[in-house]
Amino acid sequence: MLLAHAVTTKLSFEPLQLVPLALGSALYATRVRRLRARGVVTPVWRIGLFATGFVLMLVALVSTLATWGEDELFSMHMAQHVILGDLAPLCFLVGLTGPIIRPVLQFRTVQRLSILGHPLVALPIWALNLYAWHLPFLYGAALHHESVHALEHVCFFVGGTLMWMPVVELLPGPAWFGTGMKLGYIAVVRLVETVLANVFFWSGHAFYGSYVHAWRPWGLSPVHDQGIAGAIMMIEGSLVTLGALAWLFLRLAEEGELRQQLLEEGLDPRAVNRAVRYGRGQELVPPR
């Protein structure tokens, strides 16, 4: 009992990962305040989602979830990874707006790197990153070396951010990647993730030697622990996918109705499609 209590209350502190998080959050808060002073108000729900992303990152990096994942349970490490590589990036991206990121877009390097947000670029990078870091060699290196571990987490976060960028579309995407294509994109993302999750869930042996001889609570075997990790991956992915698909289906219906209304007014189809896609369709509705 004393050993179990000691393990569950141990926290993690890794400056290599926490300093960028604190700096990014401070820059966000500063930018929101400056915009408000100019009369540009960031919606409260966006600020709330950004704050949710910050809290999720703290849970993943500082709480006992991090220490259990490093020392005892692969399933807890998987929970940490789905937060870092999926949930937190989504919350951060939705919490941003064009005016907030405008200063960053002025840098030429950022402009050049924006190609990474193209769906045909972001998806392969994300998939390769996801599978590569779960190879036993790289996974083991991350467990035993703090710098590699920090790099792993950065890669998961950046990969998740790139994967969600075409869906959230803070920056204009290709003309063909409308709401309908985003539905297919999300389906492919979850298919890629589900394949890996099923490998963990149905495998009859443990892939990572570091967890084979580790102390585990509740008498879990390494294979059972690995199966739980696969289940966490599948359940989290399914819930996020259902939410994203529901949002996209609703958006698709609203866009279709508004687009038809504007086209019946005799407006230019290209202008209508662009305005509706980026949520400015109502601006084209003529006054009655």
C-alpha positions in Angstrom: 0.0 0.0 0.0 2.8 2.4 0.9 4.6 1.6 -2.4 1.4 2.2 -4.4 0.7 5.5 -2.6 4.3 6.7 -3.3 4.0 5.9 -7.0 0.6 7.5 -7.5 1.6 10.8 -5.8 5.0 11.2 -7.6 4.9 14.1 -10.1 7.1 14.9 -13.1 9.0 18.1 -13.9 10.8 18.4 -17.2 11.8 22.0 -18.0 12.6 21.1 -21.7 8.9 20.6 -22.2 7.3 22.9 -19.7 9.2 26.1 -20.6 7.9 26.2 -24.2 4.4 25.6 -22.9 4.6 28.4 -20.5 6.1 30.8 -23.0 3.5 30.0 -25.7 0.6 30.5 -23.2 2.0 33.8 -22.1 2.4 35.0 -25.7 -1.2 34.0 -26.4 -2.6 35.9 -23.3 -0.5 39.0 -24.3 -1.8 38.9 -27.9 -5.4 38.5 -26.8 -5.2 41.5 -24.4 -3.6 43.7 -27.1 -6.2 42.8 -29.6 -9.0 43.6 -27.1 -7.4 47.0 -26.5 -7.8 47.6 -30.2 -11.4 46.5 -30.2 -10.8 43.0 -31.6 -12.4 40.6 -29.1 -11.4 37.0 -29.1 -14.5 34.8 -28.4 -14.6 33.5 -24.8 -15.1 29.9 -26.1 -11.9 30.1 -28.1 -10.0 31.3 -25.0 -11.6 28.5 -23.0 -10.5 25.9 -25.5 -6.9 27.2 -25.5 -6.9 27.1 -21.7 -8.2 23.5 -21.9 -5.3 22.7 -24.2 -2.9 24.2 -21.6 -4.5 22.1 -18.8 -4.3 19.0 -20.8 -0.6 19.6 -21.5 0.0 20.0 -17.7 -1.9 16.7 -17.1 0.2 15.0 -19.7 3.6 16.4 -18.6 3.4 17.1 -14.9 0.8 14.8 -13.3 1.3 11.2 -12.2 0.1 10.2 -15.7 3.7 11.1 -16.9 5.6 9.2 -14.1 3.4 6.1 -14.4 3.9 6.1 -18.1 7.7 6.3 -17.8 8.2 3.8 -15.0 5.3 1.3 -14.7 2.4 1.3 -17.3 2.5 1.5 -21.1 -1.2 2.2 -21.0 -0.6 5.4 -19.0 2.1 6.4 -21.5 -0.4 5.9 -24.3 -2.9 8.1 -22.5 -0.2 10.8 -22.3 0.5 10.4 -26.0 -3.1 10.8 -27.1 -3.3 14.0 -25.1 0.0 15.4 -26.5 -0.6 14.3 -30.1 -4.4 14.7 -30.5 -6.5 16.4 -27.9 -4.2 19.3 -26.8 -3.2 20.3 -30.4 -6.9 20.3 -31.4 -7.8 22.5 -28.5 -4.9 24.9 -29.1 -5.7 25.2 -32.8 -9.4 25.9 -32.3 -8.5 28.4 -29.6 -6.5 30.5 -32.2 -7.9 33.0 -34.7 -6.5 34.8 -37.7 -5.8 38.1 -35.8 -4.0 36.2 -33.1 -1.5 34.4 -35.4 -1.1 37.3 -37.8 2.3 38.6 -36.3 3.8 35.1 -36.7 2.7 34.9 -40.3 4.9 37.8 -41.2 8.0 35.7 -40.8 9.2 34.3 -44.2 10.2 31.0 -42.6 6.7 30.5 -41.2 5.2 31.3 -44.6 7.4 28.7 -46.2 6.6 26.1 -43.5 2.9 26.6 -44.1 3.1 24.0 -46.8 3.3 21.4 -44.0 -0.3 22.2 -43.3 -1.4 21.0 -46.7 -3.6 17.8 -46.2 -1.5 15.7 -48.6 1.7 16.7 -46.7 0.4 16.8 -43.1 -1.3 13.4 -43.2 1.8 11.4 -44.3 4.0 13.3 -41.8 1.6 12.6 -39.0 1.3 8.9 -39.8 5.0 8.3 -40.2 5.7 10.2 -36.9 3.0 8.1 -35.1 4.4 4.7 -36.3 8.1 5.6 -36.1 8.0 6.6 -32.4 6.2 3.3 -31.5 9.0 1.2 -33.0 10.7 -0.5 -30.0 14.1 1.1 -30.7 12.9 4.7 -30.7 10.4 4.0 -27.9 13.0 2.5 -25.7 15.4 5.4 -26.4 12.7 7.9 -25.3 12.1 6.0 -22.0 15.8 6.0 -21.1 17.0 9.4 -22.3 15.3 12.7 -21.2 16.3 14.6 -24.3 15.0 11.9 -26.6 11.8 11.8 -24.5 11.4 15.5 -24.9 11.9 15.2 -28.7 9.3 12.4 -28.8 6.7 14.6 -27.1 7.6 17.6 -29.4 7.2 15.3 -32.4 3.8 14.0 -31.2 2.6 17.6 -30.6 3.8 19.0 -33.9 2.5 15.9 -35.8 -0.9 16.3 -34.2 -0.9 20.0 -34.9 -0.1 19.4 -38.6 -2.7 16.7 -38.8 -5.5 19.0 -37.5 -4.5 22.1 -39.4 -6.2 21.2 -42.6 -9.5 20.5 -40.7 -9.4 23.6 -38.5 -8.0 25.6 -41.5 -6.6 28.6 -39.7 -4.8 29.2 -43.0 -6.5 28.9 -46.4 -6.3 25.4 -47.7 -6.5 24.1 -51.3 -9.7 24.9 -53.1 -10.6 21.2 -53.4 -10.3 20.5 -49.7 -13.8 21.6 -48.6 -16.0 20.2 -45.9 -16.8 17.0 -47.8 -13.1 16.2 -48.3 -12.4 16.9 -44.6 -14.9 14.2 -43.7 -12.9 11.7 -45.8 -9.6 13.0 -44.3 -10.8 12.4 -40.7 -11.9 8.9 -41.7 -8.4 8.1 -43.1 -6.7 9.6 -40.0 -8.7 7.3 -37.7 -8.2 4.3 -39.9 -4.4 4.8 -39.7 -4.6 5.2 -35.9 -7.0 2.2 -35.5 -4.6 -0.1 -37.3 -1.8 0.6 -34.7 -4.3 0.5 -31.8 -5.4 -3.0 -32.9 -1.8 -4.2 -33.1 -1.4 -3.3 -29.4 -4.8 -4.6 -28.5 -4.6 -8.0 -30.1 -0.9 -8.8 -29.8 -0.1 -11.8 -27.7 3.3 -10.5 -26.6 4.7 -7.3 -25.2 6.7 -5.1 -27.6 8.6 -3.0 -25.1 11.1 -4.7 -22.8 11.2 -1.8 -20.4 7.6 -2.7 -19.2 8.1 -6.4 -19.0 10.0 -6.3 -15.8 8.6 -3.1 -14.4 6.4 -3.0 -11.3 2.8 -2.6 -12.2 -0.2 -2.0 -9.9 -3.3 -4.2 -9.8 -1.4 -7.3 -10.9 -1.5 -6.3 -14.6 0.5 -8.4 -17.0 2.6 -6.7 -19.7 0.3 -8.0 -22.4 -2.8 -6.9 -20.5 -1.3 -3.5 -20.0 -0.5 -3.2 -23.7 -4.0 -4.2 -24.6 -5.4 -1.4 -22.4 -3.1 1.0 -24.2 -4.6 -0.1 -27.5 -8.1 0.3 -26.1 -7.3 3.8 -24.9 -6.0 4.7 -28.3 -9.2 3.4 -30.0 -11.7 4.8 -27.6 -10.1 8.3 -27.6 -9.8 8.3 -31.4 -13.5 7.1 -31.7 -14.8 9.8 -29.5 -12.9 12.6 -31.1 -13.8 11.3 -34.6 -17.5 11.2 -33.7 -17.4 14.8 -32.5 -15.4 16.0 -35.5 -17.7 14.2 -38.0 -20.8 15.5 -36.3 -19.5 19.0 -36.5 -18.5 18.6 -40.2 -21.8 17.1 -41.1 -23.7 20.0 -39.5 -21.4 22.5 -41.2 -21.9 20.7 -44.6 -25.7 21.1 -44.3 -25.5 24.7 -43.3 -23.0 25.5 -46.0 -25.2 23.8 -48.7 -28.3 25.8 -47.7 -26.5 29.1 -47.5 -24.6 28.5 -50.8 -27.8 27.7 -52.6 -29.4 30.9 -51.2 -26.5 33.1 -52.3 -26.4 31.5 -55.8 -30.1 32.2 -56.3 -29.3 35.8 -55.7 -27.1 35.7 -58.8 -23.8 36.2 -57.0 -20.4 34.9 -58.4 -20.1 31.2 -57.6 -16.4 31.4 -56.8 -16.9 34.3 -54.4 -19.9 32.5 -52.8 -17.9 29.2 -52.4 -15.0 31.0 -50.7 -17.1 33.1 -48.4 -19.3 30.2 -47.3 -16.2 28.0 -46.7 -14.6 30.5 -44.4 -17.7 31.4 -42.5 -18.3 34.8 -44.2 -21.3 33.8 -46.3 -23.8 35.9 -44.3 -21.8 39.0 -45.3 -22.9 38.4 -48.9 -26.6 38.1 -48.1 -28.2 41.2 -49.6 -30.3 43.4 -47.2 -34.1 43.0 -47.4 
